[in-house]
Amino acid sequence: MEKEKKGFTPQKIRGKKKNKSPISRTKNAGFTLWFTGLPSSGKSTISDNLAVELKKCGLTIEQLDGDIVRQTICKDLGFSTEDRQKNIERITFIAKLLTRSGVSVLTSFVSPYRIVRKNARKEIGNFIEVYVKCPIKECIRRDPKGNYKKALAGKIPNFTGVSDPYEKPENPEIIVETNKKNVEQCVSQIIKYLKKSGYLN
């Protein structure tokens, strides 16, 4: 019987393996993997699992996650268009400083507006946009907090995918389709890109 593969259970983190990964870092420069997609598309789940693998390679990893950031440095912001932009501007600044210091940064934010992501790319430099693609029906099914249900009932205003638009990336470096691939496959796809781009070998 085929071994069951990992699905997109929210915040599911892969355990560490005993065998050391043959992948290693080839560049001293840091980079930012910018995960963008609808709420509950799988951004944080992929980021968490990828971080485990990259740390095995000896990379210095920092993760910036939307939920955590909103509870700390951006707790004064709401979800209006202006506040969303301010939220990403702050994250961009942090990611830029970390990247320039040789850190590999994994950011997980809906970041729904193209212009904001374009500005982040320009500011950060070594910027890899990862579009976490997933149909909204599947995102609604997965939603651990029930926010889609609340938004559809009019209880949450300006909710991306319901009452506020999500502008899909036009030319992302990576597209992972989480309704078609499991977590391991998505992580593997990203690692292959990093190897091809010279960040890992």
C-alpha positions as CSV (number, residue, x, y, z in Angstrom):
1,M,0.0,0.0,0.0
2,E,1.3,3.4,-0.9
3,K,2.4,5.5,2.1
4,E,0.0,8.4,2.7
5,K,1.5,11.8,1.7
6,K,1.2,15.0,3.6
7,G,-1.8,17.2,2.9
8,F,-2.4,20.8,3.8
9,T,-3.3,20.6,7.4
10,P,-2.7,24.2,8.7
11,Q,0.7,24.7,10.3
12,K,1.7,21.1,9.9
13,I,5.5,20.9,10.3
14,R,7.6,18.1,9.1
15,G,9.8,16.3,11.7
16,K,13.6,16.3,11.4
17,K,15.3,13.4,9.6
18,K,18.5,11.8,10.9
19,N,20.2,11.8,7.5
20,K,21.8,15.1,6.6
21,S,20.6,16.7,3.4
22,P,23.2,16.8,0.6
23,I,22.0,20.3,-0.3
24,S,24.3,23.1,0.7
25,R,24.4,26.9,0.2
26,T,26.4,28.3,-2.7
27,K,25.8,32.0,-2.3
28,N,26.7,34.3,0.5
29,A,23.9,36.7,-0.4
30,G,20.6,36.2,1.4
31,F,17.3,36.0,-0.4
32,T,13.6,36.4,0.3
33,L,11.0,33.9,-0.6
34,W,7.8,35.8,-0.7
35,F,4.8,33.5,-0.3
36,T,1.6,35.1,-1.6
37,G,-1.9,33.7,-2.1
38,L,-5.4,33.6,-0.8
39,P,-6.0,33.0,3.0
40,S,-5.8,29.3,3.8
41,S,-4.0,28.5,0.5
42,G,-1.1,26.9,2.3
43,K,1.5,29.7,2.6
44,S,2.5,29.2,6.2
45,T,2.4,25.4,6.0
46,I,4.8,25.4,3.1
47,S,7.0,28.0,4.7
48,D,7.2,26.0,8.0
49,N,8.2,22.8,6.2
50,L,10.6,24.5,3.9
51,A,12.3,26.2,6.8
52,V,13.1,22.8,8.4
53,E,14.8,21.6,5.2
54,L,16.8,24.8,4.6
55,K,18.0,24.8,8.2
56,K,19.5,21.3,7.6
57,C,21.5,22.9,4.8
58,G,23.1,25.3,7.2
59,L,21.2,28.4,6.1
60,T,20.3,31.1,8.5
61,I,16.5,31.3,8.3
62,E,14.0,33.9,9.5
63,Q,10.3,33.5,9.0
64,L,7.9,36.4,8.9
65,D,4.3,35.3,9.1
66,G,1.2,37.4,8.7
67,D,-0.6,36.3,11.8
68,I,2.4,36.8,14.1
69,V,3.4,40.1,12.6
70,R,-0.2,41.4,13.1
71,Q,0.1,40.6,16.8
72,T,3.4,42.4,17.2
73,I,4.9,45.2,15.0
74,C,1.7,45.7,13.0
75,K,-0.9,45.4,15.8
76,D,-1.9,49.0,15.3
77,L,-3.0,48.4,11.7
78,G,-6.4,47.3,10.4
79,F,-7.4,45.8,7.1
80,S,-8.2,48.8,5.0
81,T,-6.2,49.2,1.7
82,E,-4.0,51.8,3.3
83,D,-3.3,49.7,6.4
84,R,-2.6,46.6,4.3
85,Q,0.0,48.6,2.3
86,K,1.6,49.9,5.5
87,N,1.7,46.3,6.8
88,I,3.7,45.1,3.8
89,E,5.9,48.2,3.8
90,R,7.1,47.3,7.3
91,I,7.7,43.7,6.4
92,T,9.5,44.7,3.3
93,F,11.9,46.9,5.3
94,I,12.7,44.0,7.7
95,A,13.1,41.5,4.9
96,K,15.4,43.9,3.1
97,L,17.7,44.3,6.1
98,L,17.8,40.5,6.8
99,T,18.4,39.7,3.2
100,R,21.3,42.1,2.9
101,S,22.8,40.5,6.0
102,G,22.9,37.1,4.3
103,V,19.7,35.7,5.9
104,S,17.3,33.5,4.0
105,V,13.9,35.1,4.7
106,L,10.6,33.3,4.3
107,T,7.6,35.6,4.3
108,S,4.0,34.4,4.4
109,F,1.5,37.1,3.6
110,V,-1.7,37.4,1.5
111,S,-0.2,40.6,0.1
112,P,-3.1,40.9,-2.3
113,Y,-2.0,44.0,-4.4
114,R,0.5,43.7,-7.3
115,I,1.9,47.2,-6.8
116,V,2.9,46.4,-3.2
117,R,4.6,43.2,-4.2
118,K,6.3,45.0,-7.0
119,N,7.7,47.6,-4.5
120,A,8.8,44.8,-2.2
121,R,10.7,43.2,-5.0
122,K,12.4,46.5,-5.9
123,E,13.4,47.2,-2.3
124,I,14.6,43.7,-1.3
125,G,16.6,42.8,-4.4
126,N,17.0,39.0,-4.1
127,F,13.3,38.5,-4.2
128,I,11.6,35.2,-5.2
129,E,7.8,35.4,-5.5
130,V,6.1,32.2,-4.7
131,Y,2.4,32.1,-5.8
132,V,0.6,29.6,-3.6
133,K,-2.3,28.9,-6.0
134,C,-5.4,27.3,-4.7
135,P,-9.1,27.6,-5.7
136,I,-11.2,29.7,-3.3
137,K,-13.6,26.8,-2.7
138,E,-10.7,24.7,-1.4
139,C,-9.5,27.6,0.8
140,I,-12.9,27.9,2.3
141,R,-13.0,24.2,3.0
142,R,-9.6,24.3,4.8
143,D,-10.1,27.5,6.7
144,P,-9.2,26.6,10.3
145,K,-10.6,29.9,11.8
146,G,-13.8,30.1,9.9
147,N,-13.0,33.5,8.6
148,Y,-14.3,32.9,5.1
149,K,-17.7,31.9,6.6
150,K,-17.7,35.1,8.7
151,A,-16.7,37.2,5.7
152,L,-19.4,35.7,3.5
153,A,-21.9,36.5,6.3
154,G,-20.7,40.1,6.3
155,K,-19.1,39.9,9.7
156,I,-15.5,40.6,8.5
157,P,-15.1,43.6,6.1
158,N,-12.4,43.9,3.5
159,F,-11.6,40.1,3.5
160,T,-9.4,39.1,0.6
161,G,-11.2,36.8,-1.8
162,V,-14.6,37.8,-0.6
163,S,-15.1,41.5,-0.2
164,D,-11.6,42.6,-1.2
165,P,-9.8,41.5,-4.4
166,Y,-6.7,39.3,-4.7
167,E,-4.5,40.4,-7.6
168,K,-2.8,37.2,-8.9
169,P,0.9,37.5,-9.6
170,E,1.6,38.0,-13.3
171,N,5.1,36.6,-13.5
172,P,6.0,34.8,-10.3
173,E,9.3,32.8,-10.1
174,I,7.4,29.8,-8.6
175,I,3.8,28.6,-8.7
176,V,2.8,25.9,-6.3
177,E,-0.7,24.5,-6.7
178,T,-1.6,23.2,-3.3
179,N,-4.9,21.6,-4.4
180,K,-2.8,19.4,-6.8
181,K,0.4,18.8,-4.8
182,N,1.0,17.8,-1.2
183,V,3.4,19.6,1.1
184,E,6.4,17.5,0.3
185,Q,6.0,18.1,-3.4
186,C,5.7,21.8,-3.0
187,V,8.8,22.0,-0.8
188,S,10.7,19.9,-3.3
189,Q,9.6,22.2,-6.1
190,I,10.9,25.3,-4.3
191,I,14.2,23.6,-3.4
192,K,14.7,22.6,-7.1
193,Y,14.2,26.3,-8.0
194,L,16.8,27.4,-5.4
195,K,19.3,24.9,-6.7
196,K,18.7,25.9,-10.3
197,S,19.1,29.6,-9.4
198,G,22.4,29.0,-7.6
199,Y,21.3,29.5,-4.0
200,L,21.7,25.8,-3.2
201,N,23.6,22.9,-4.8
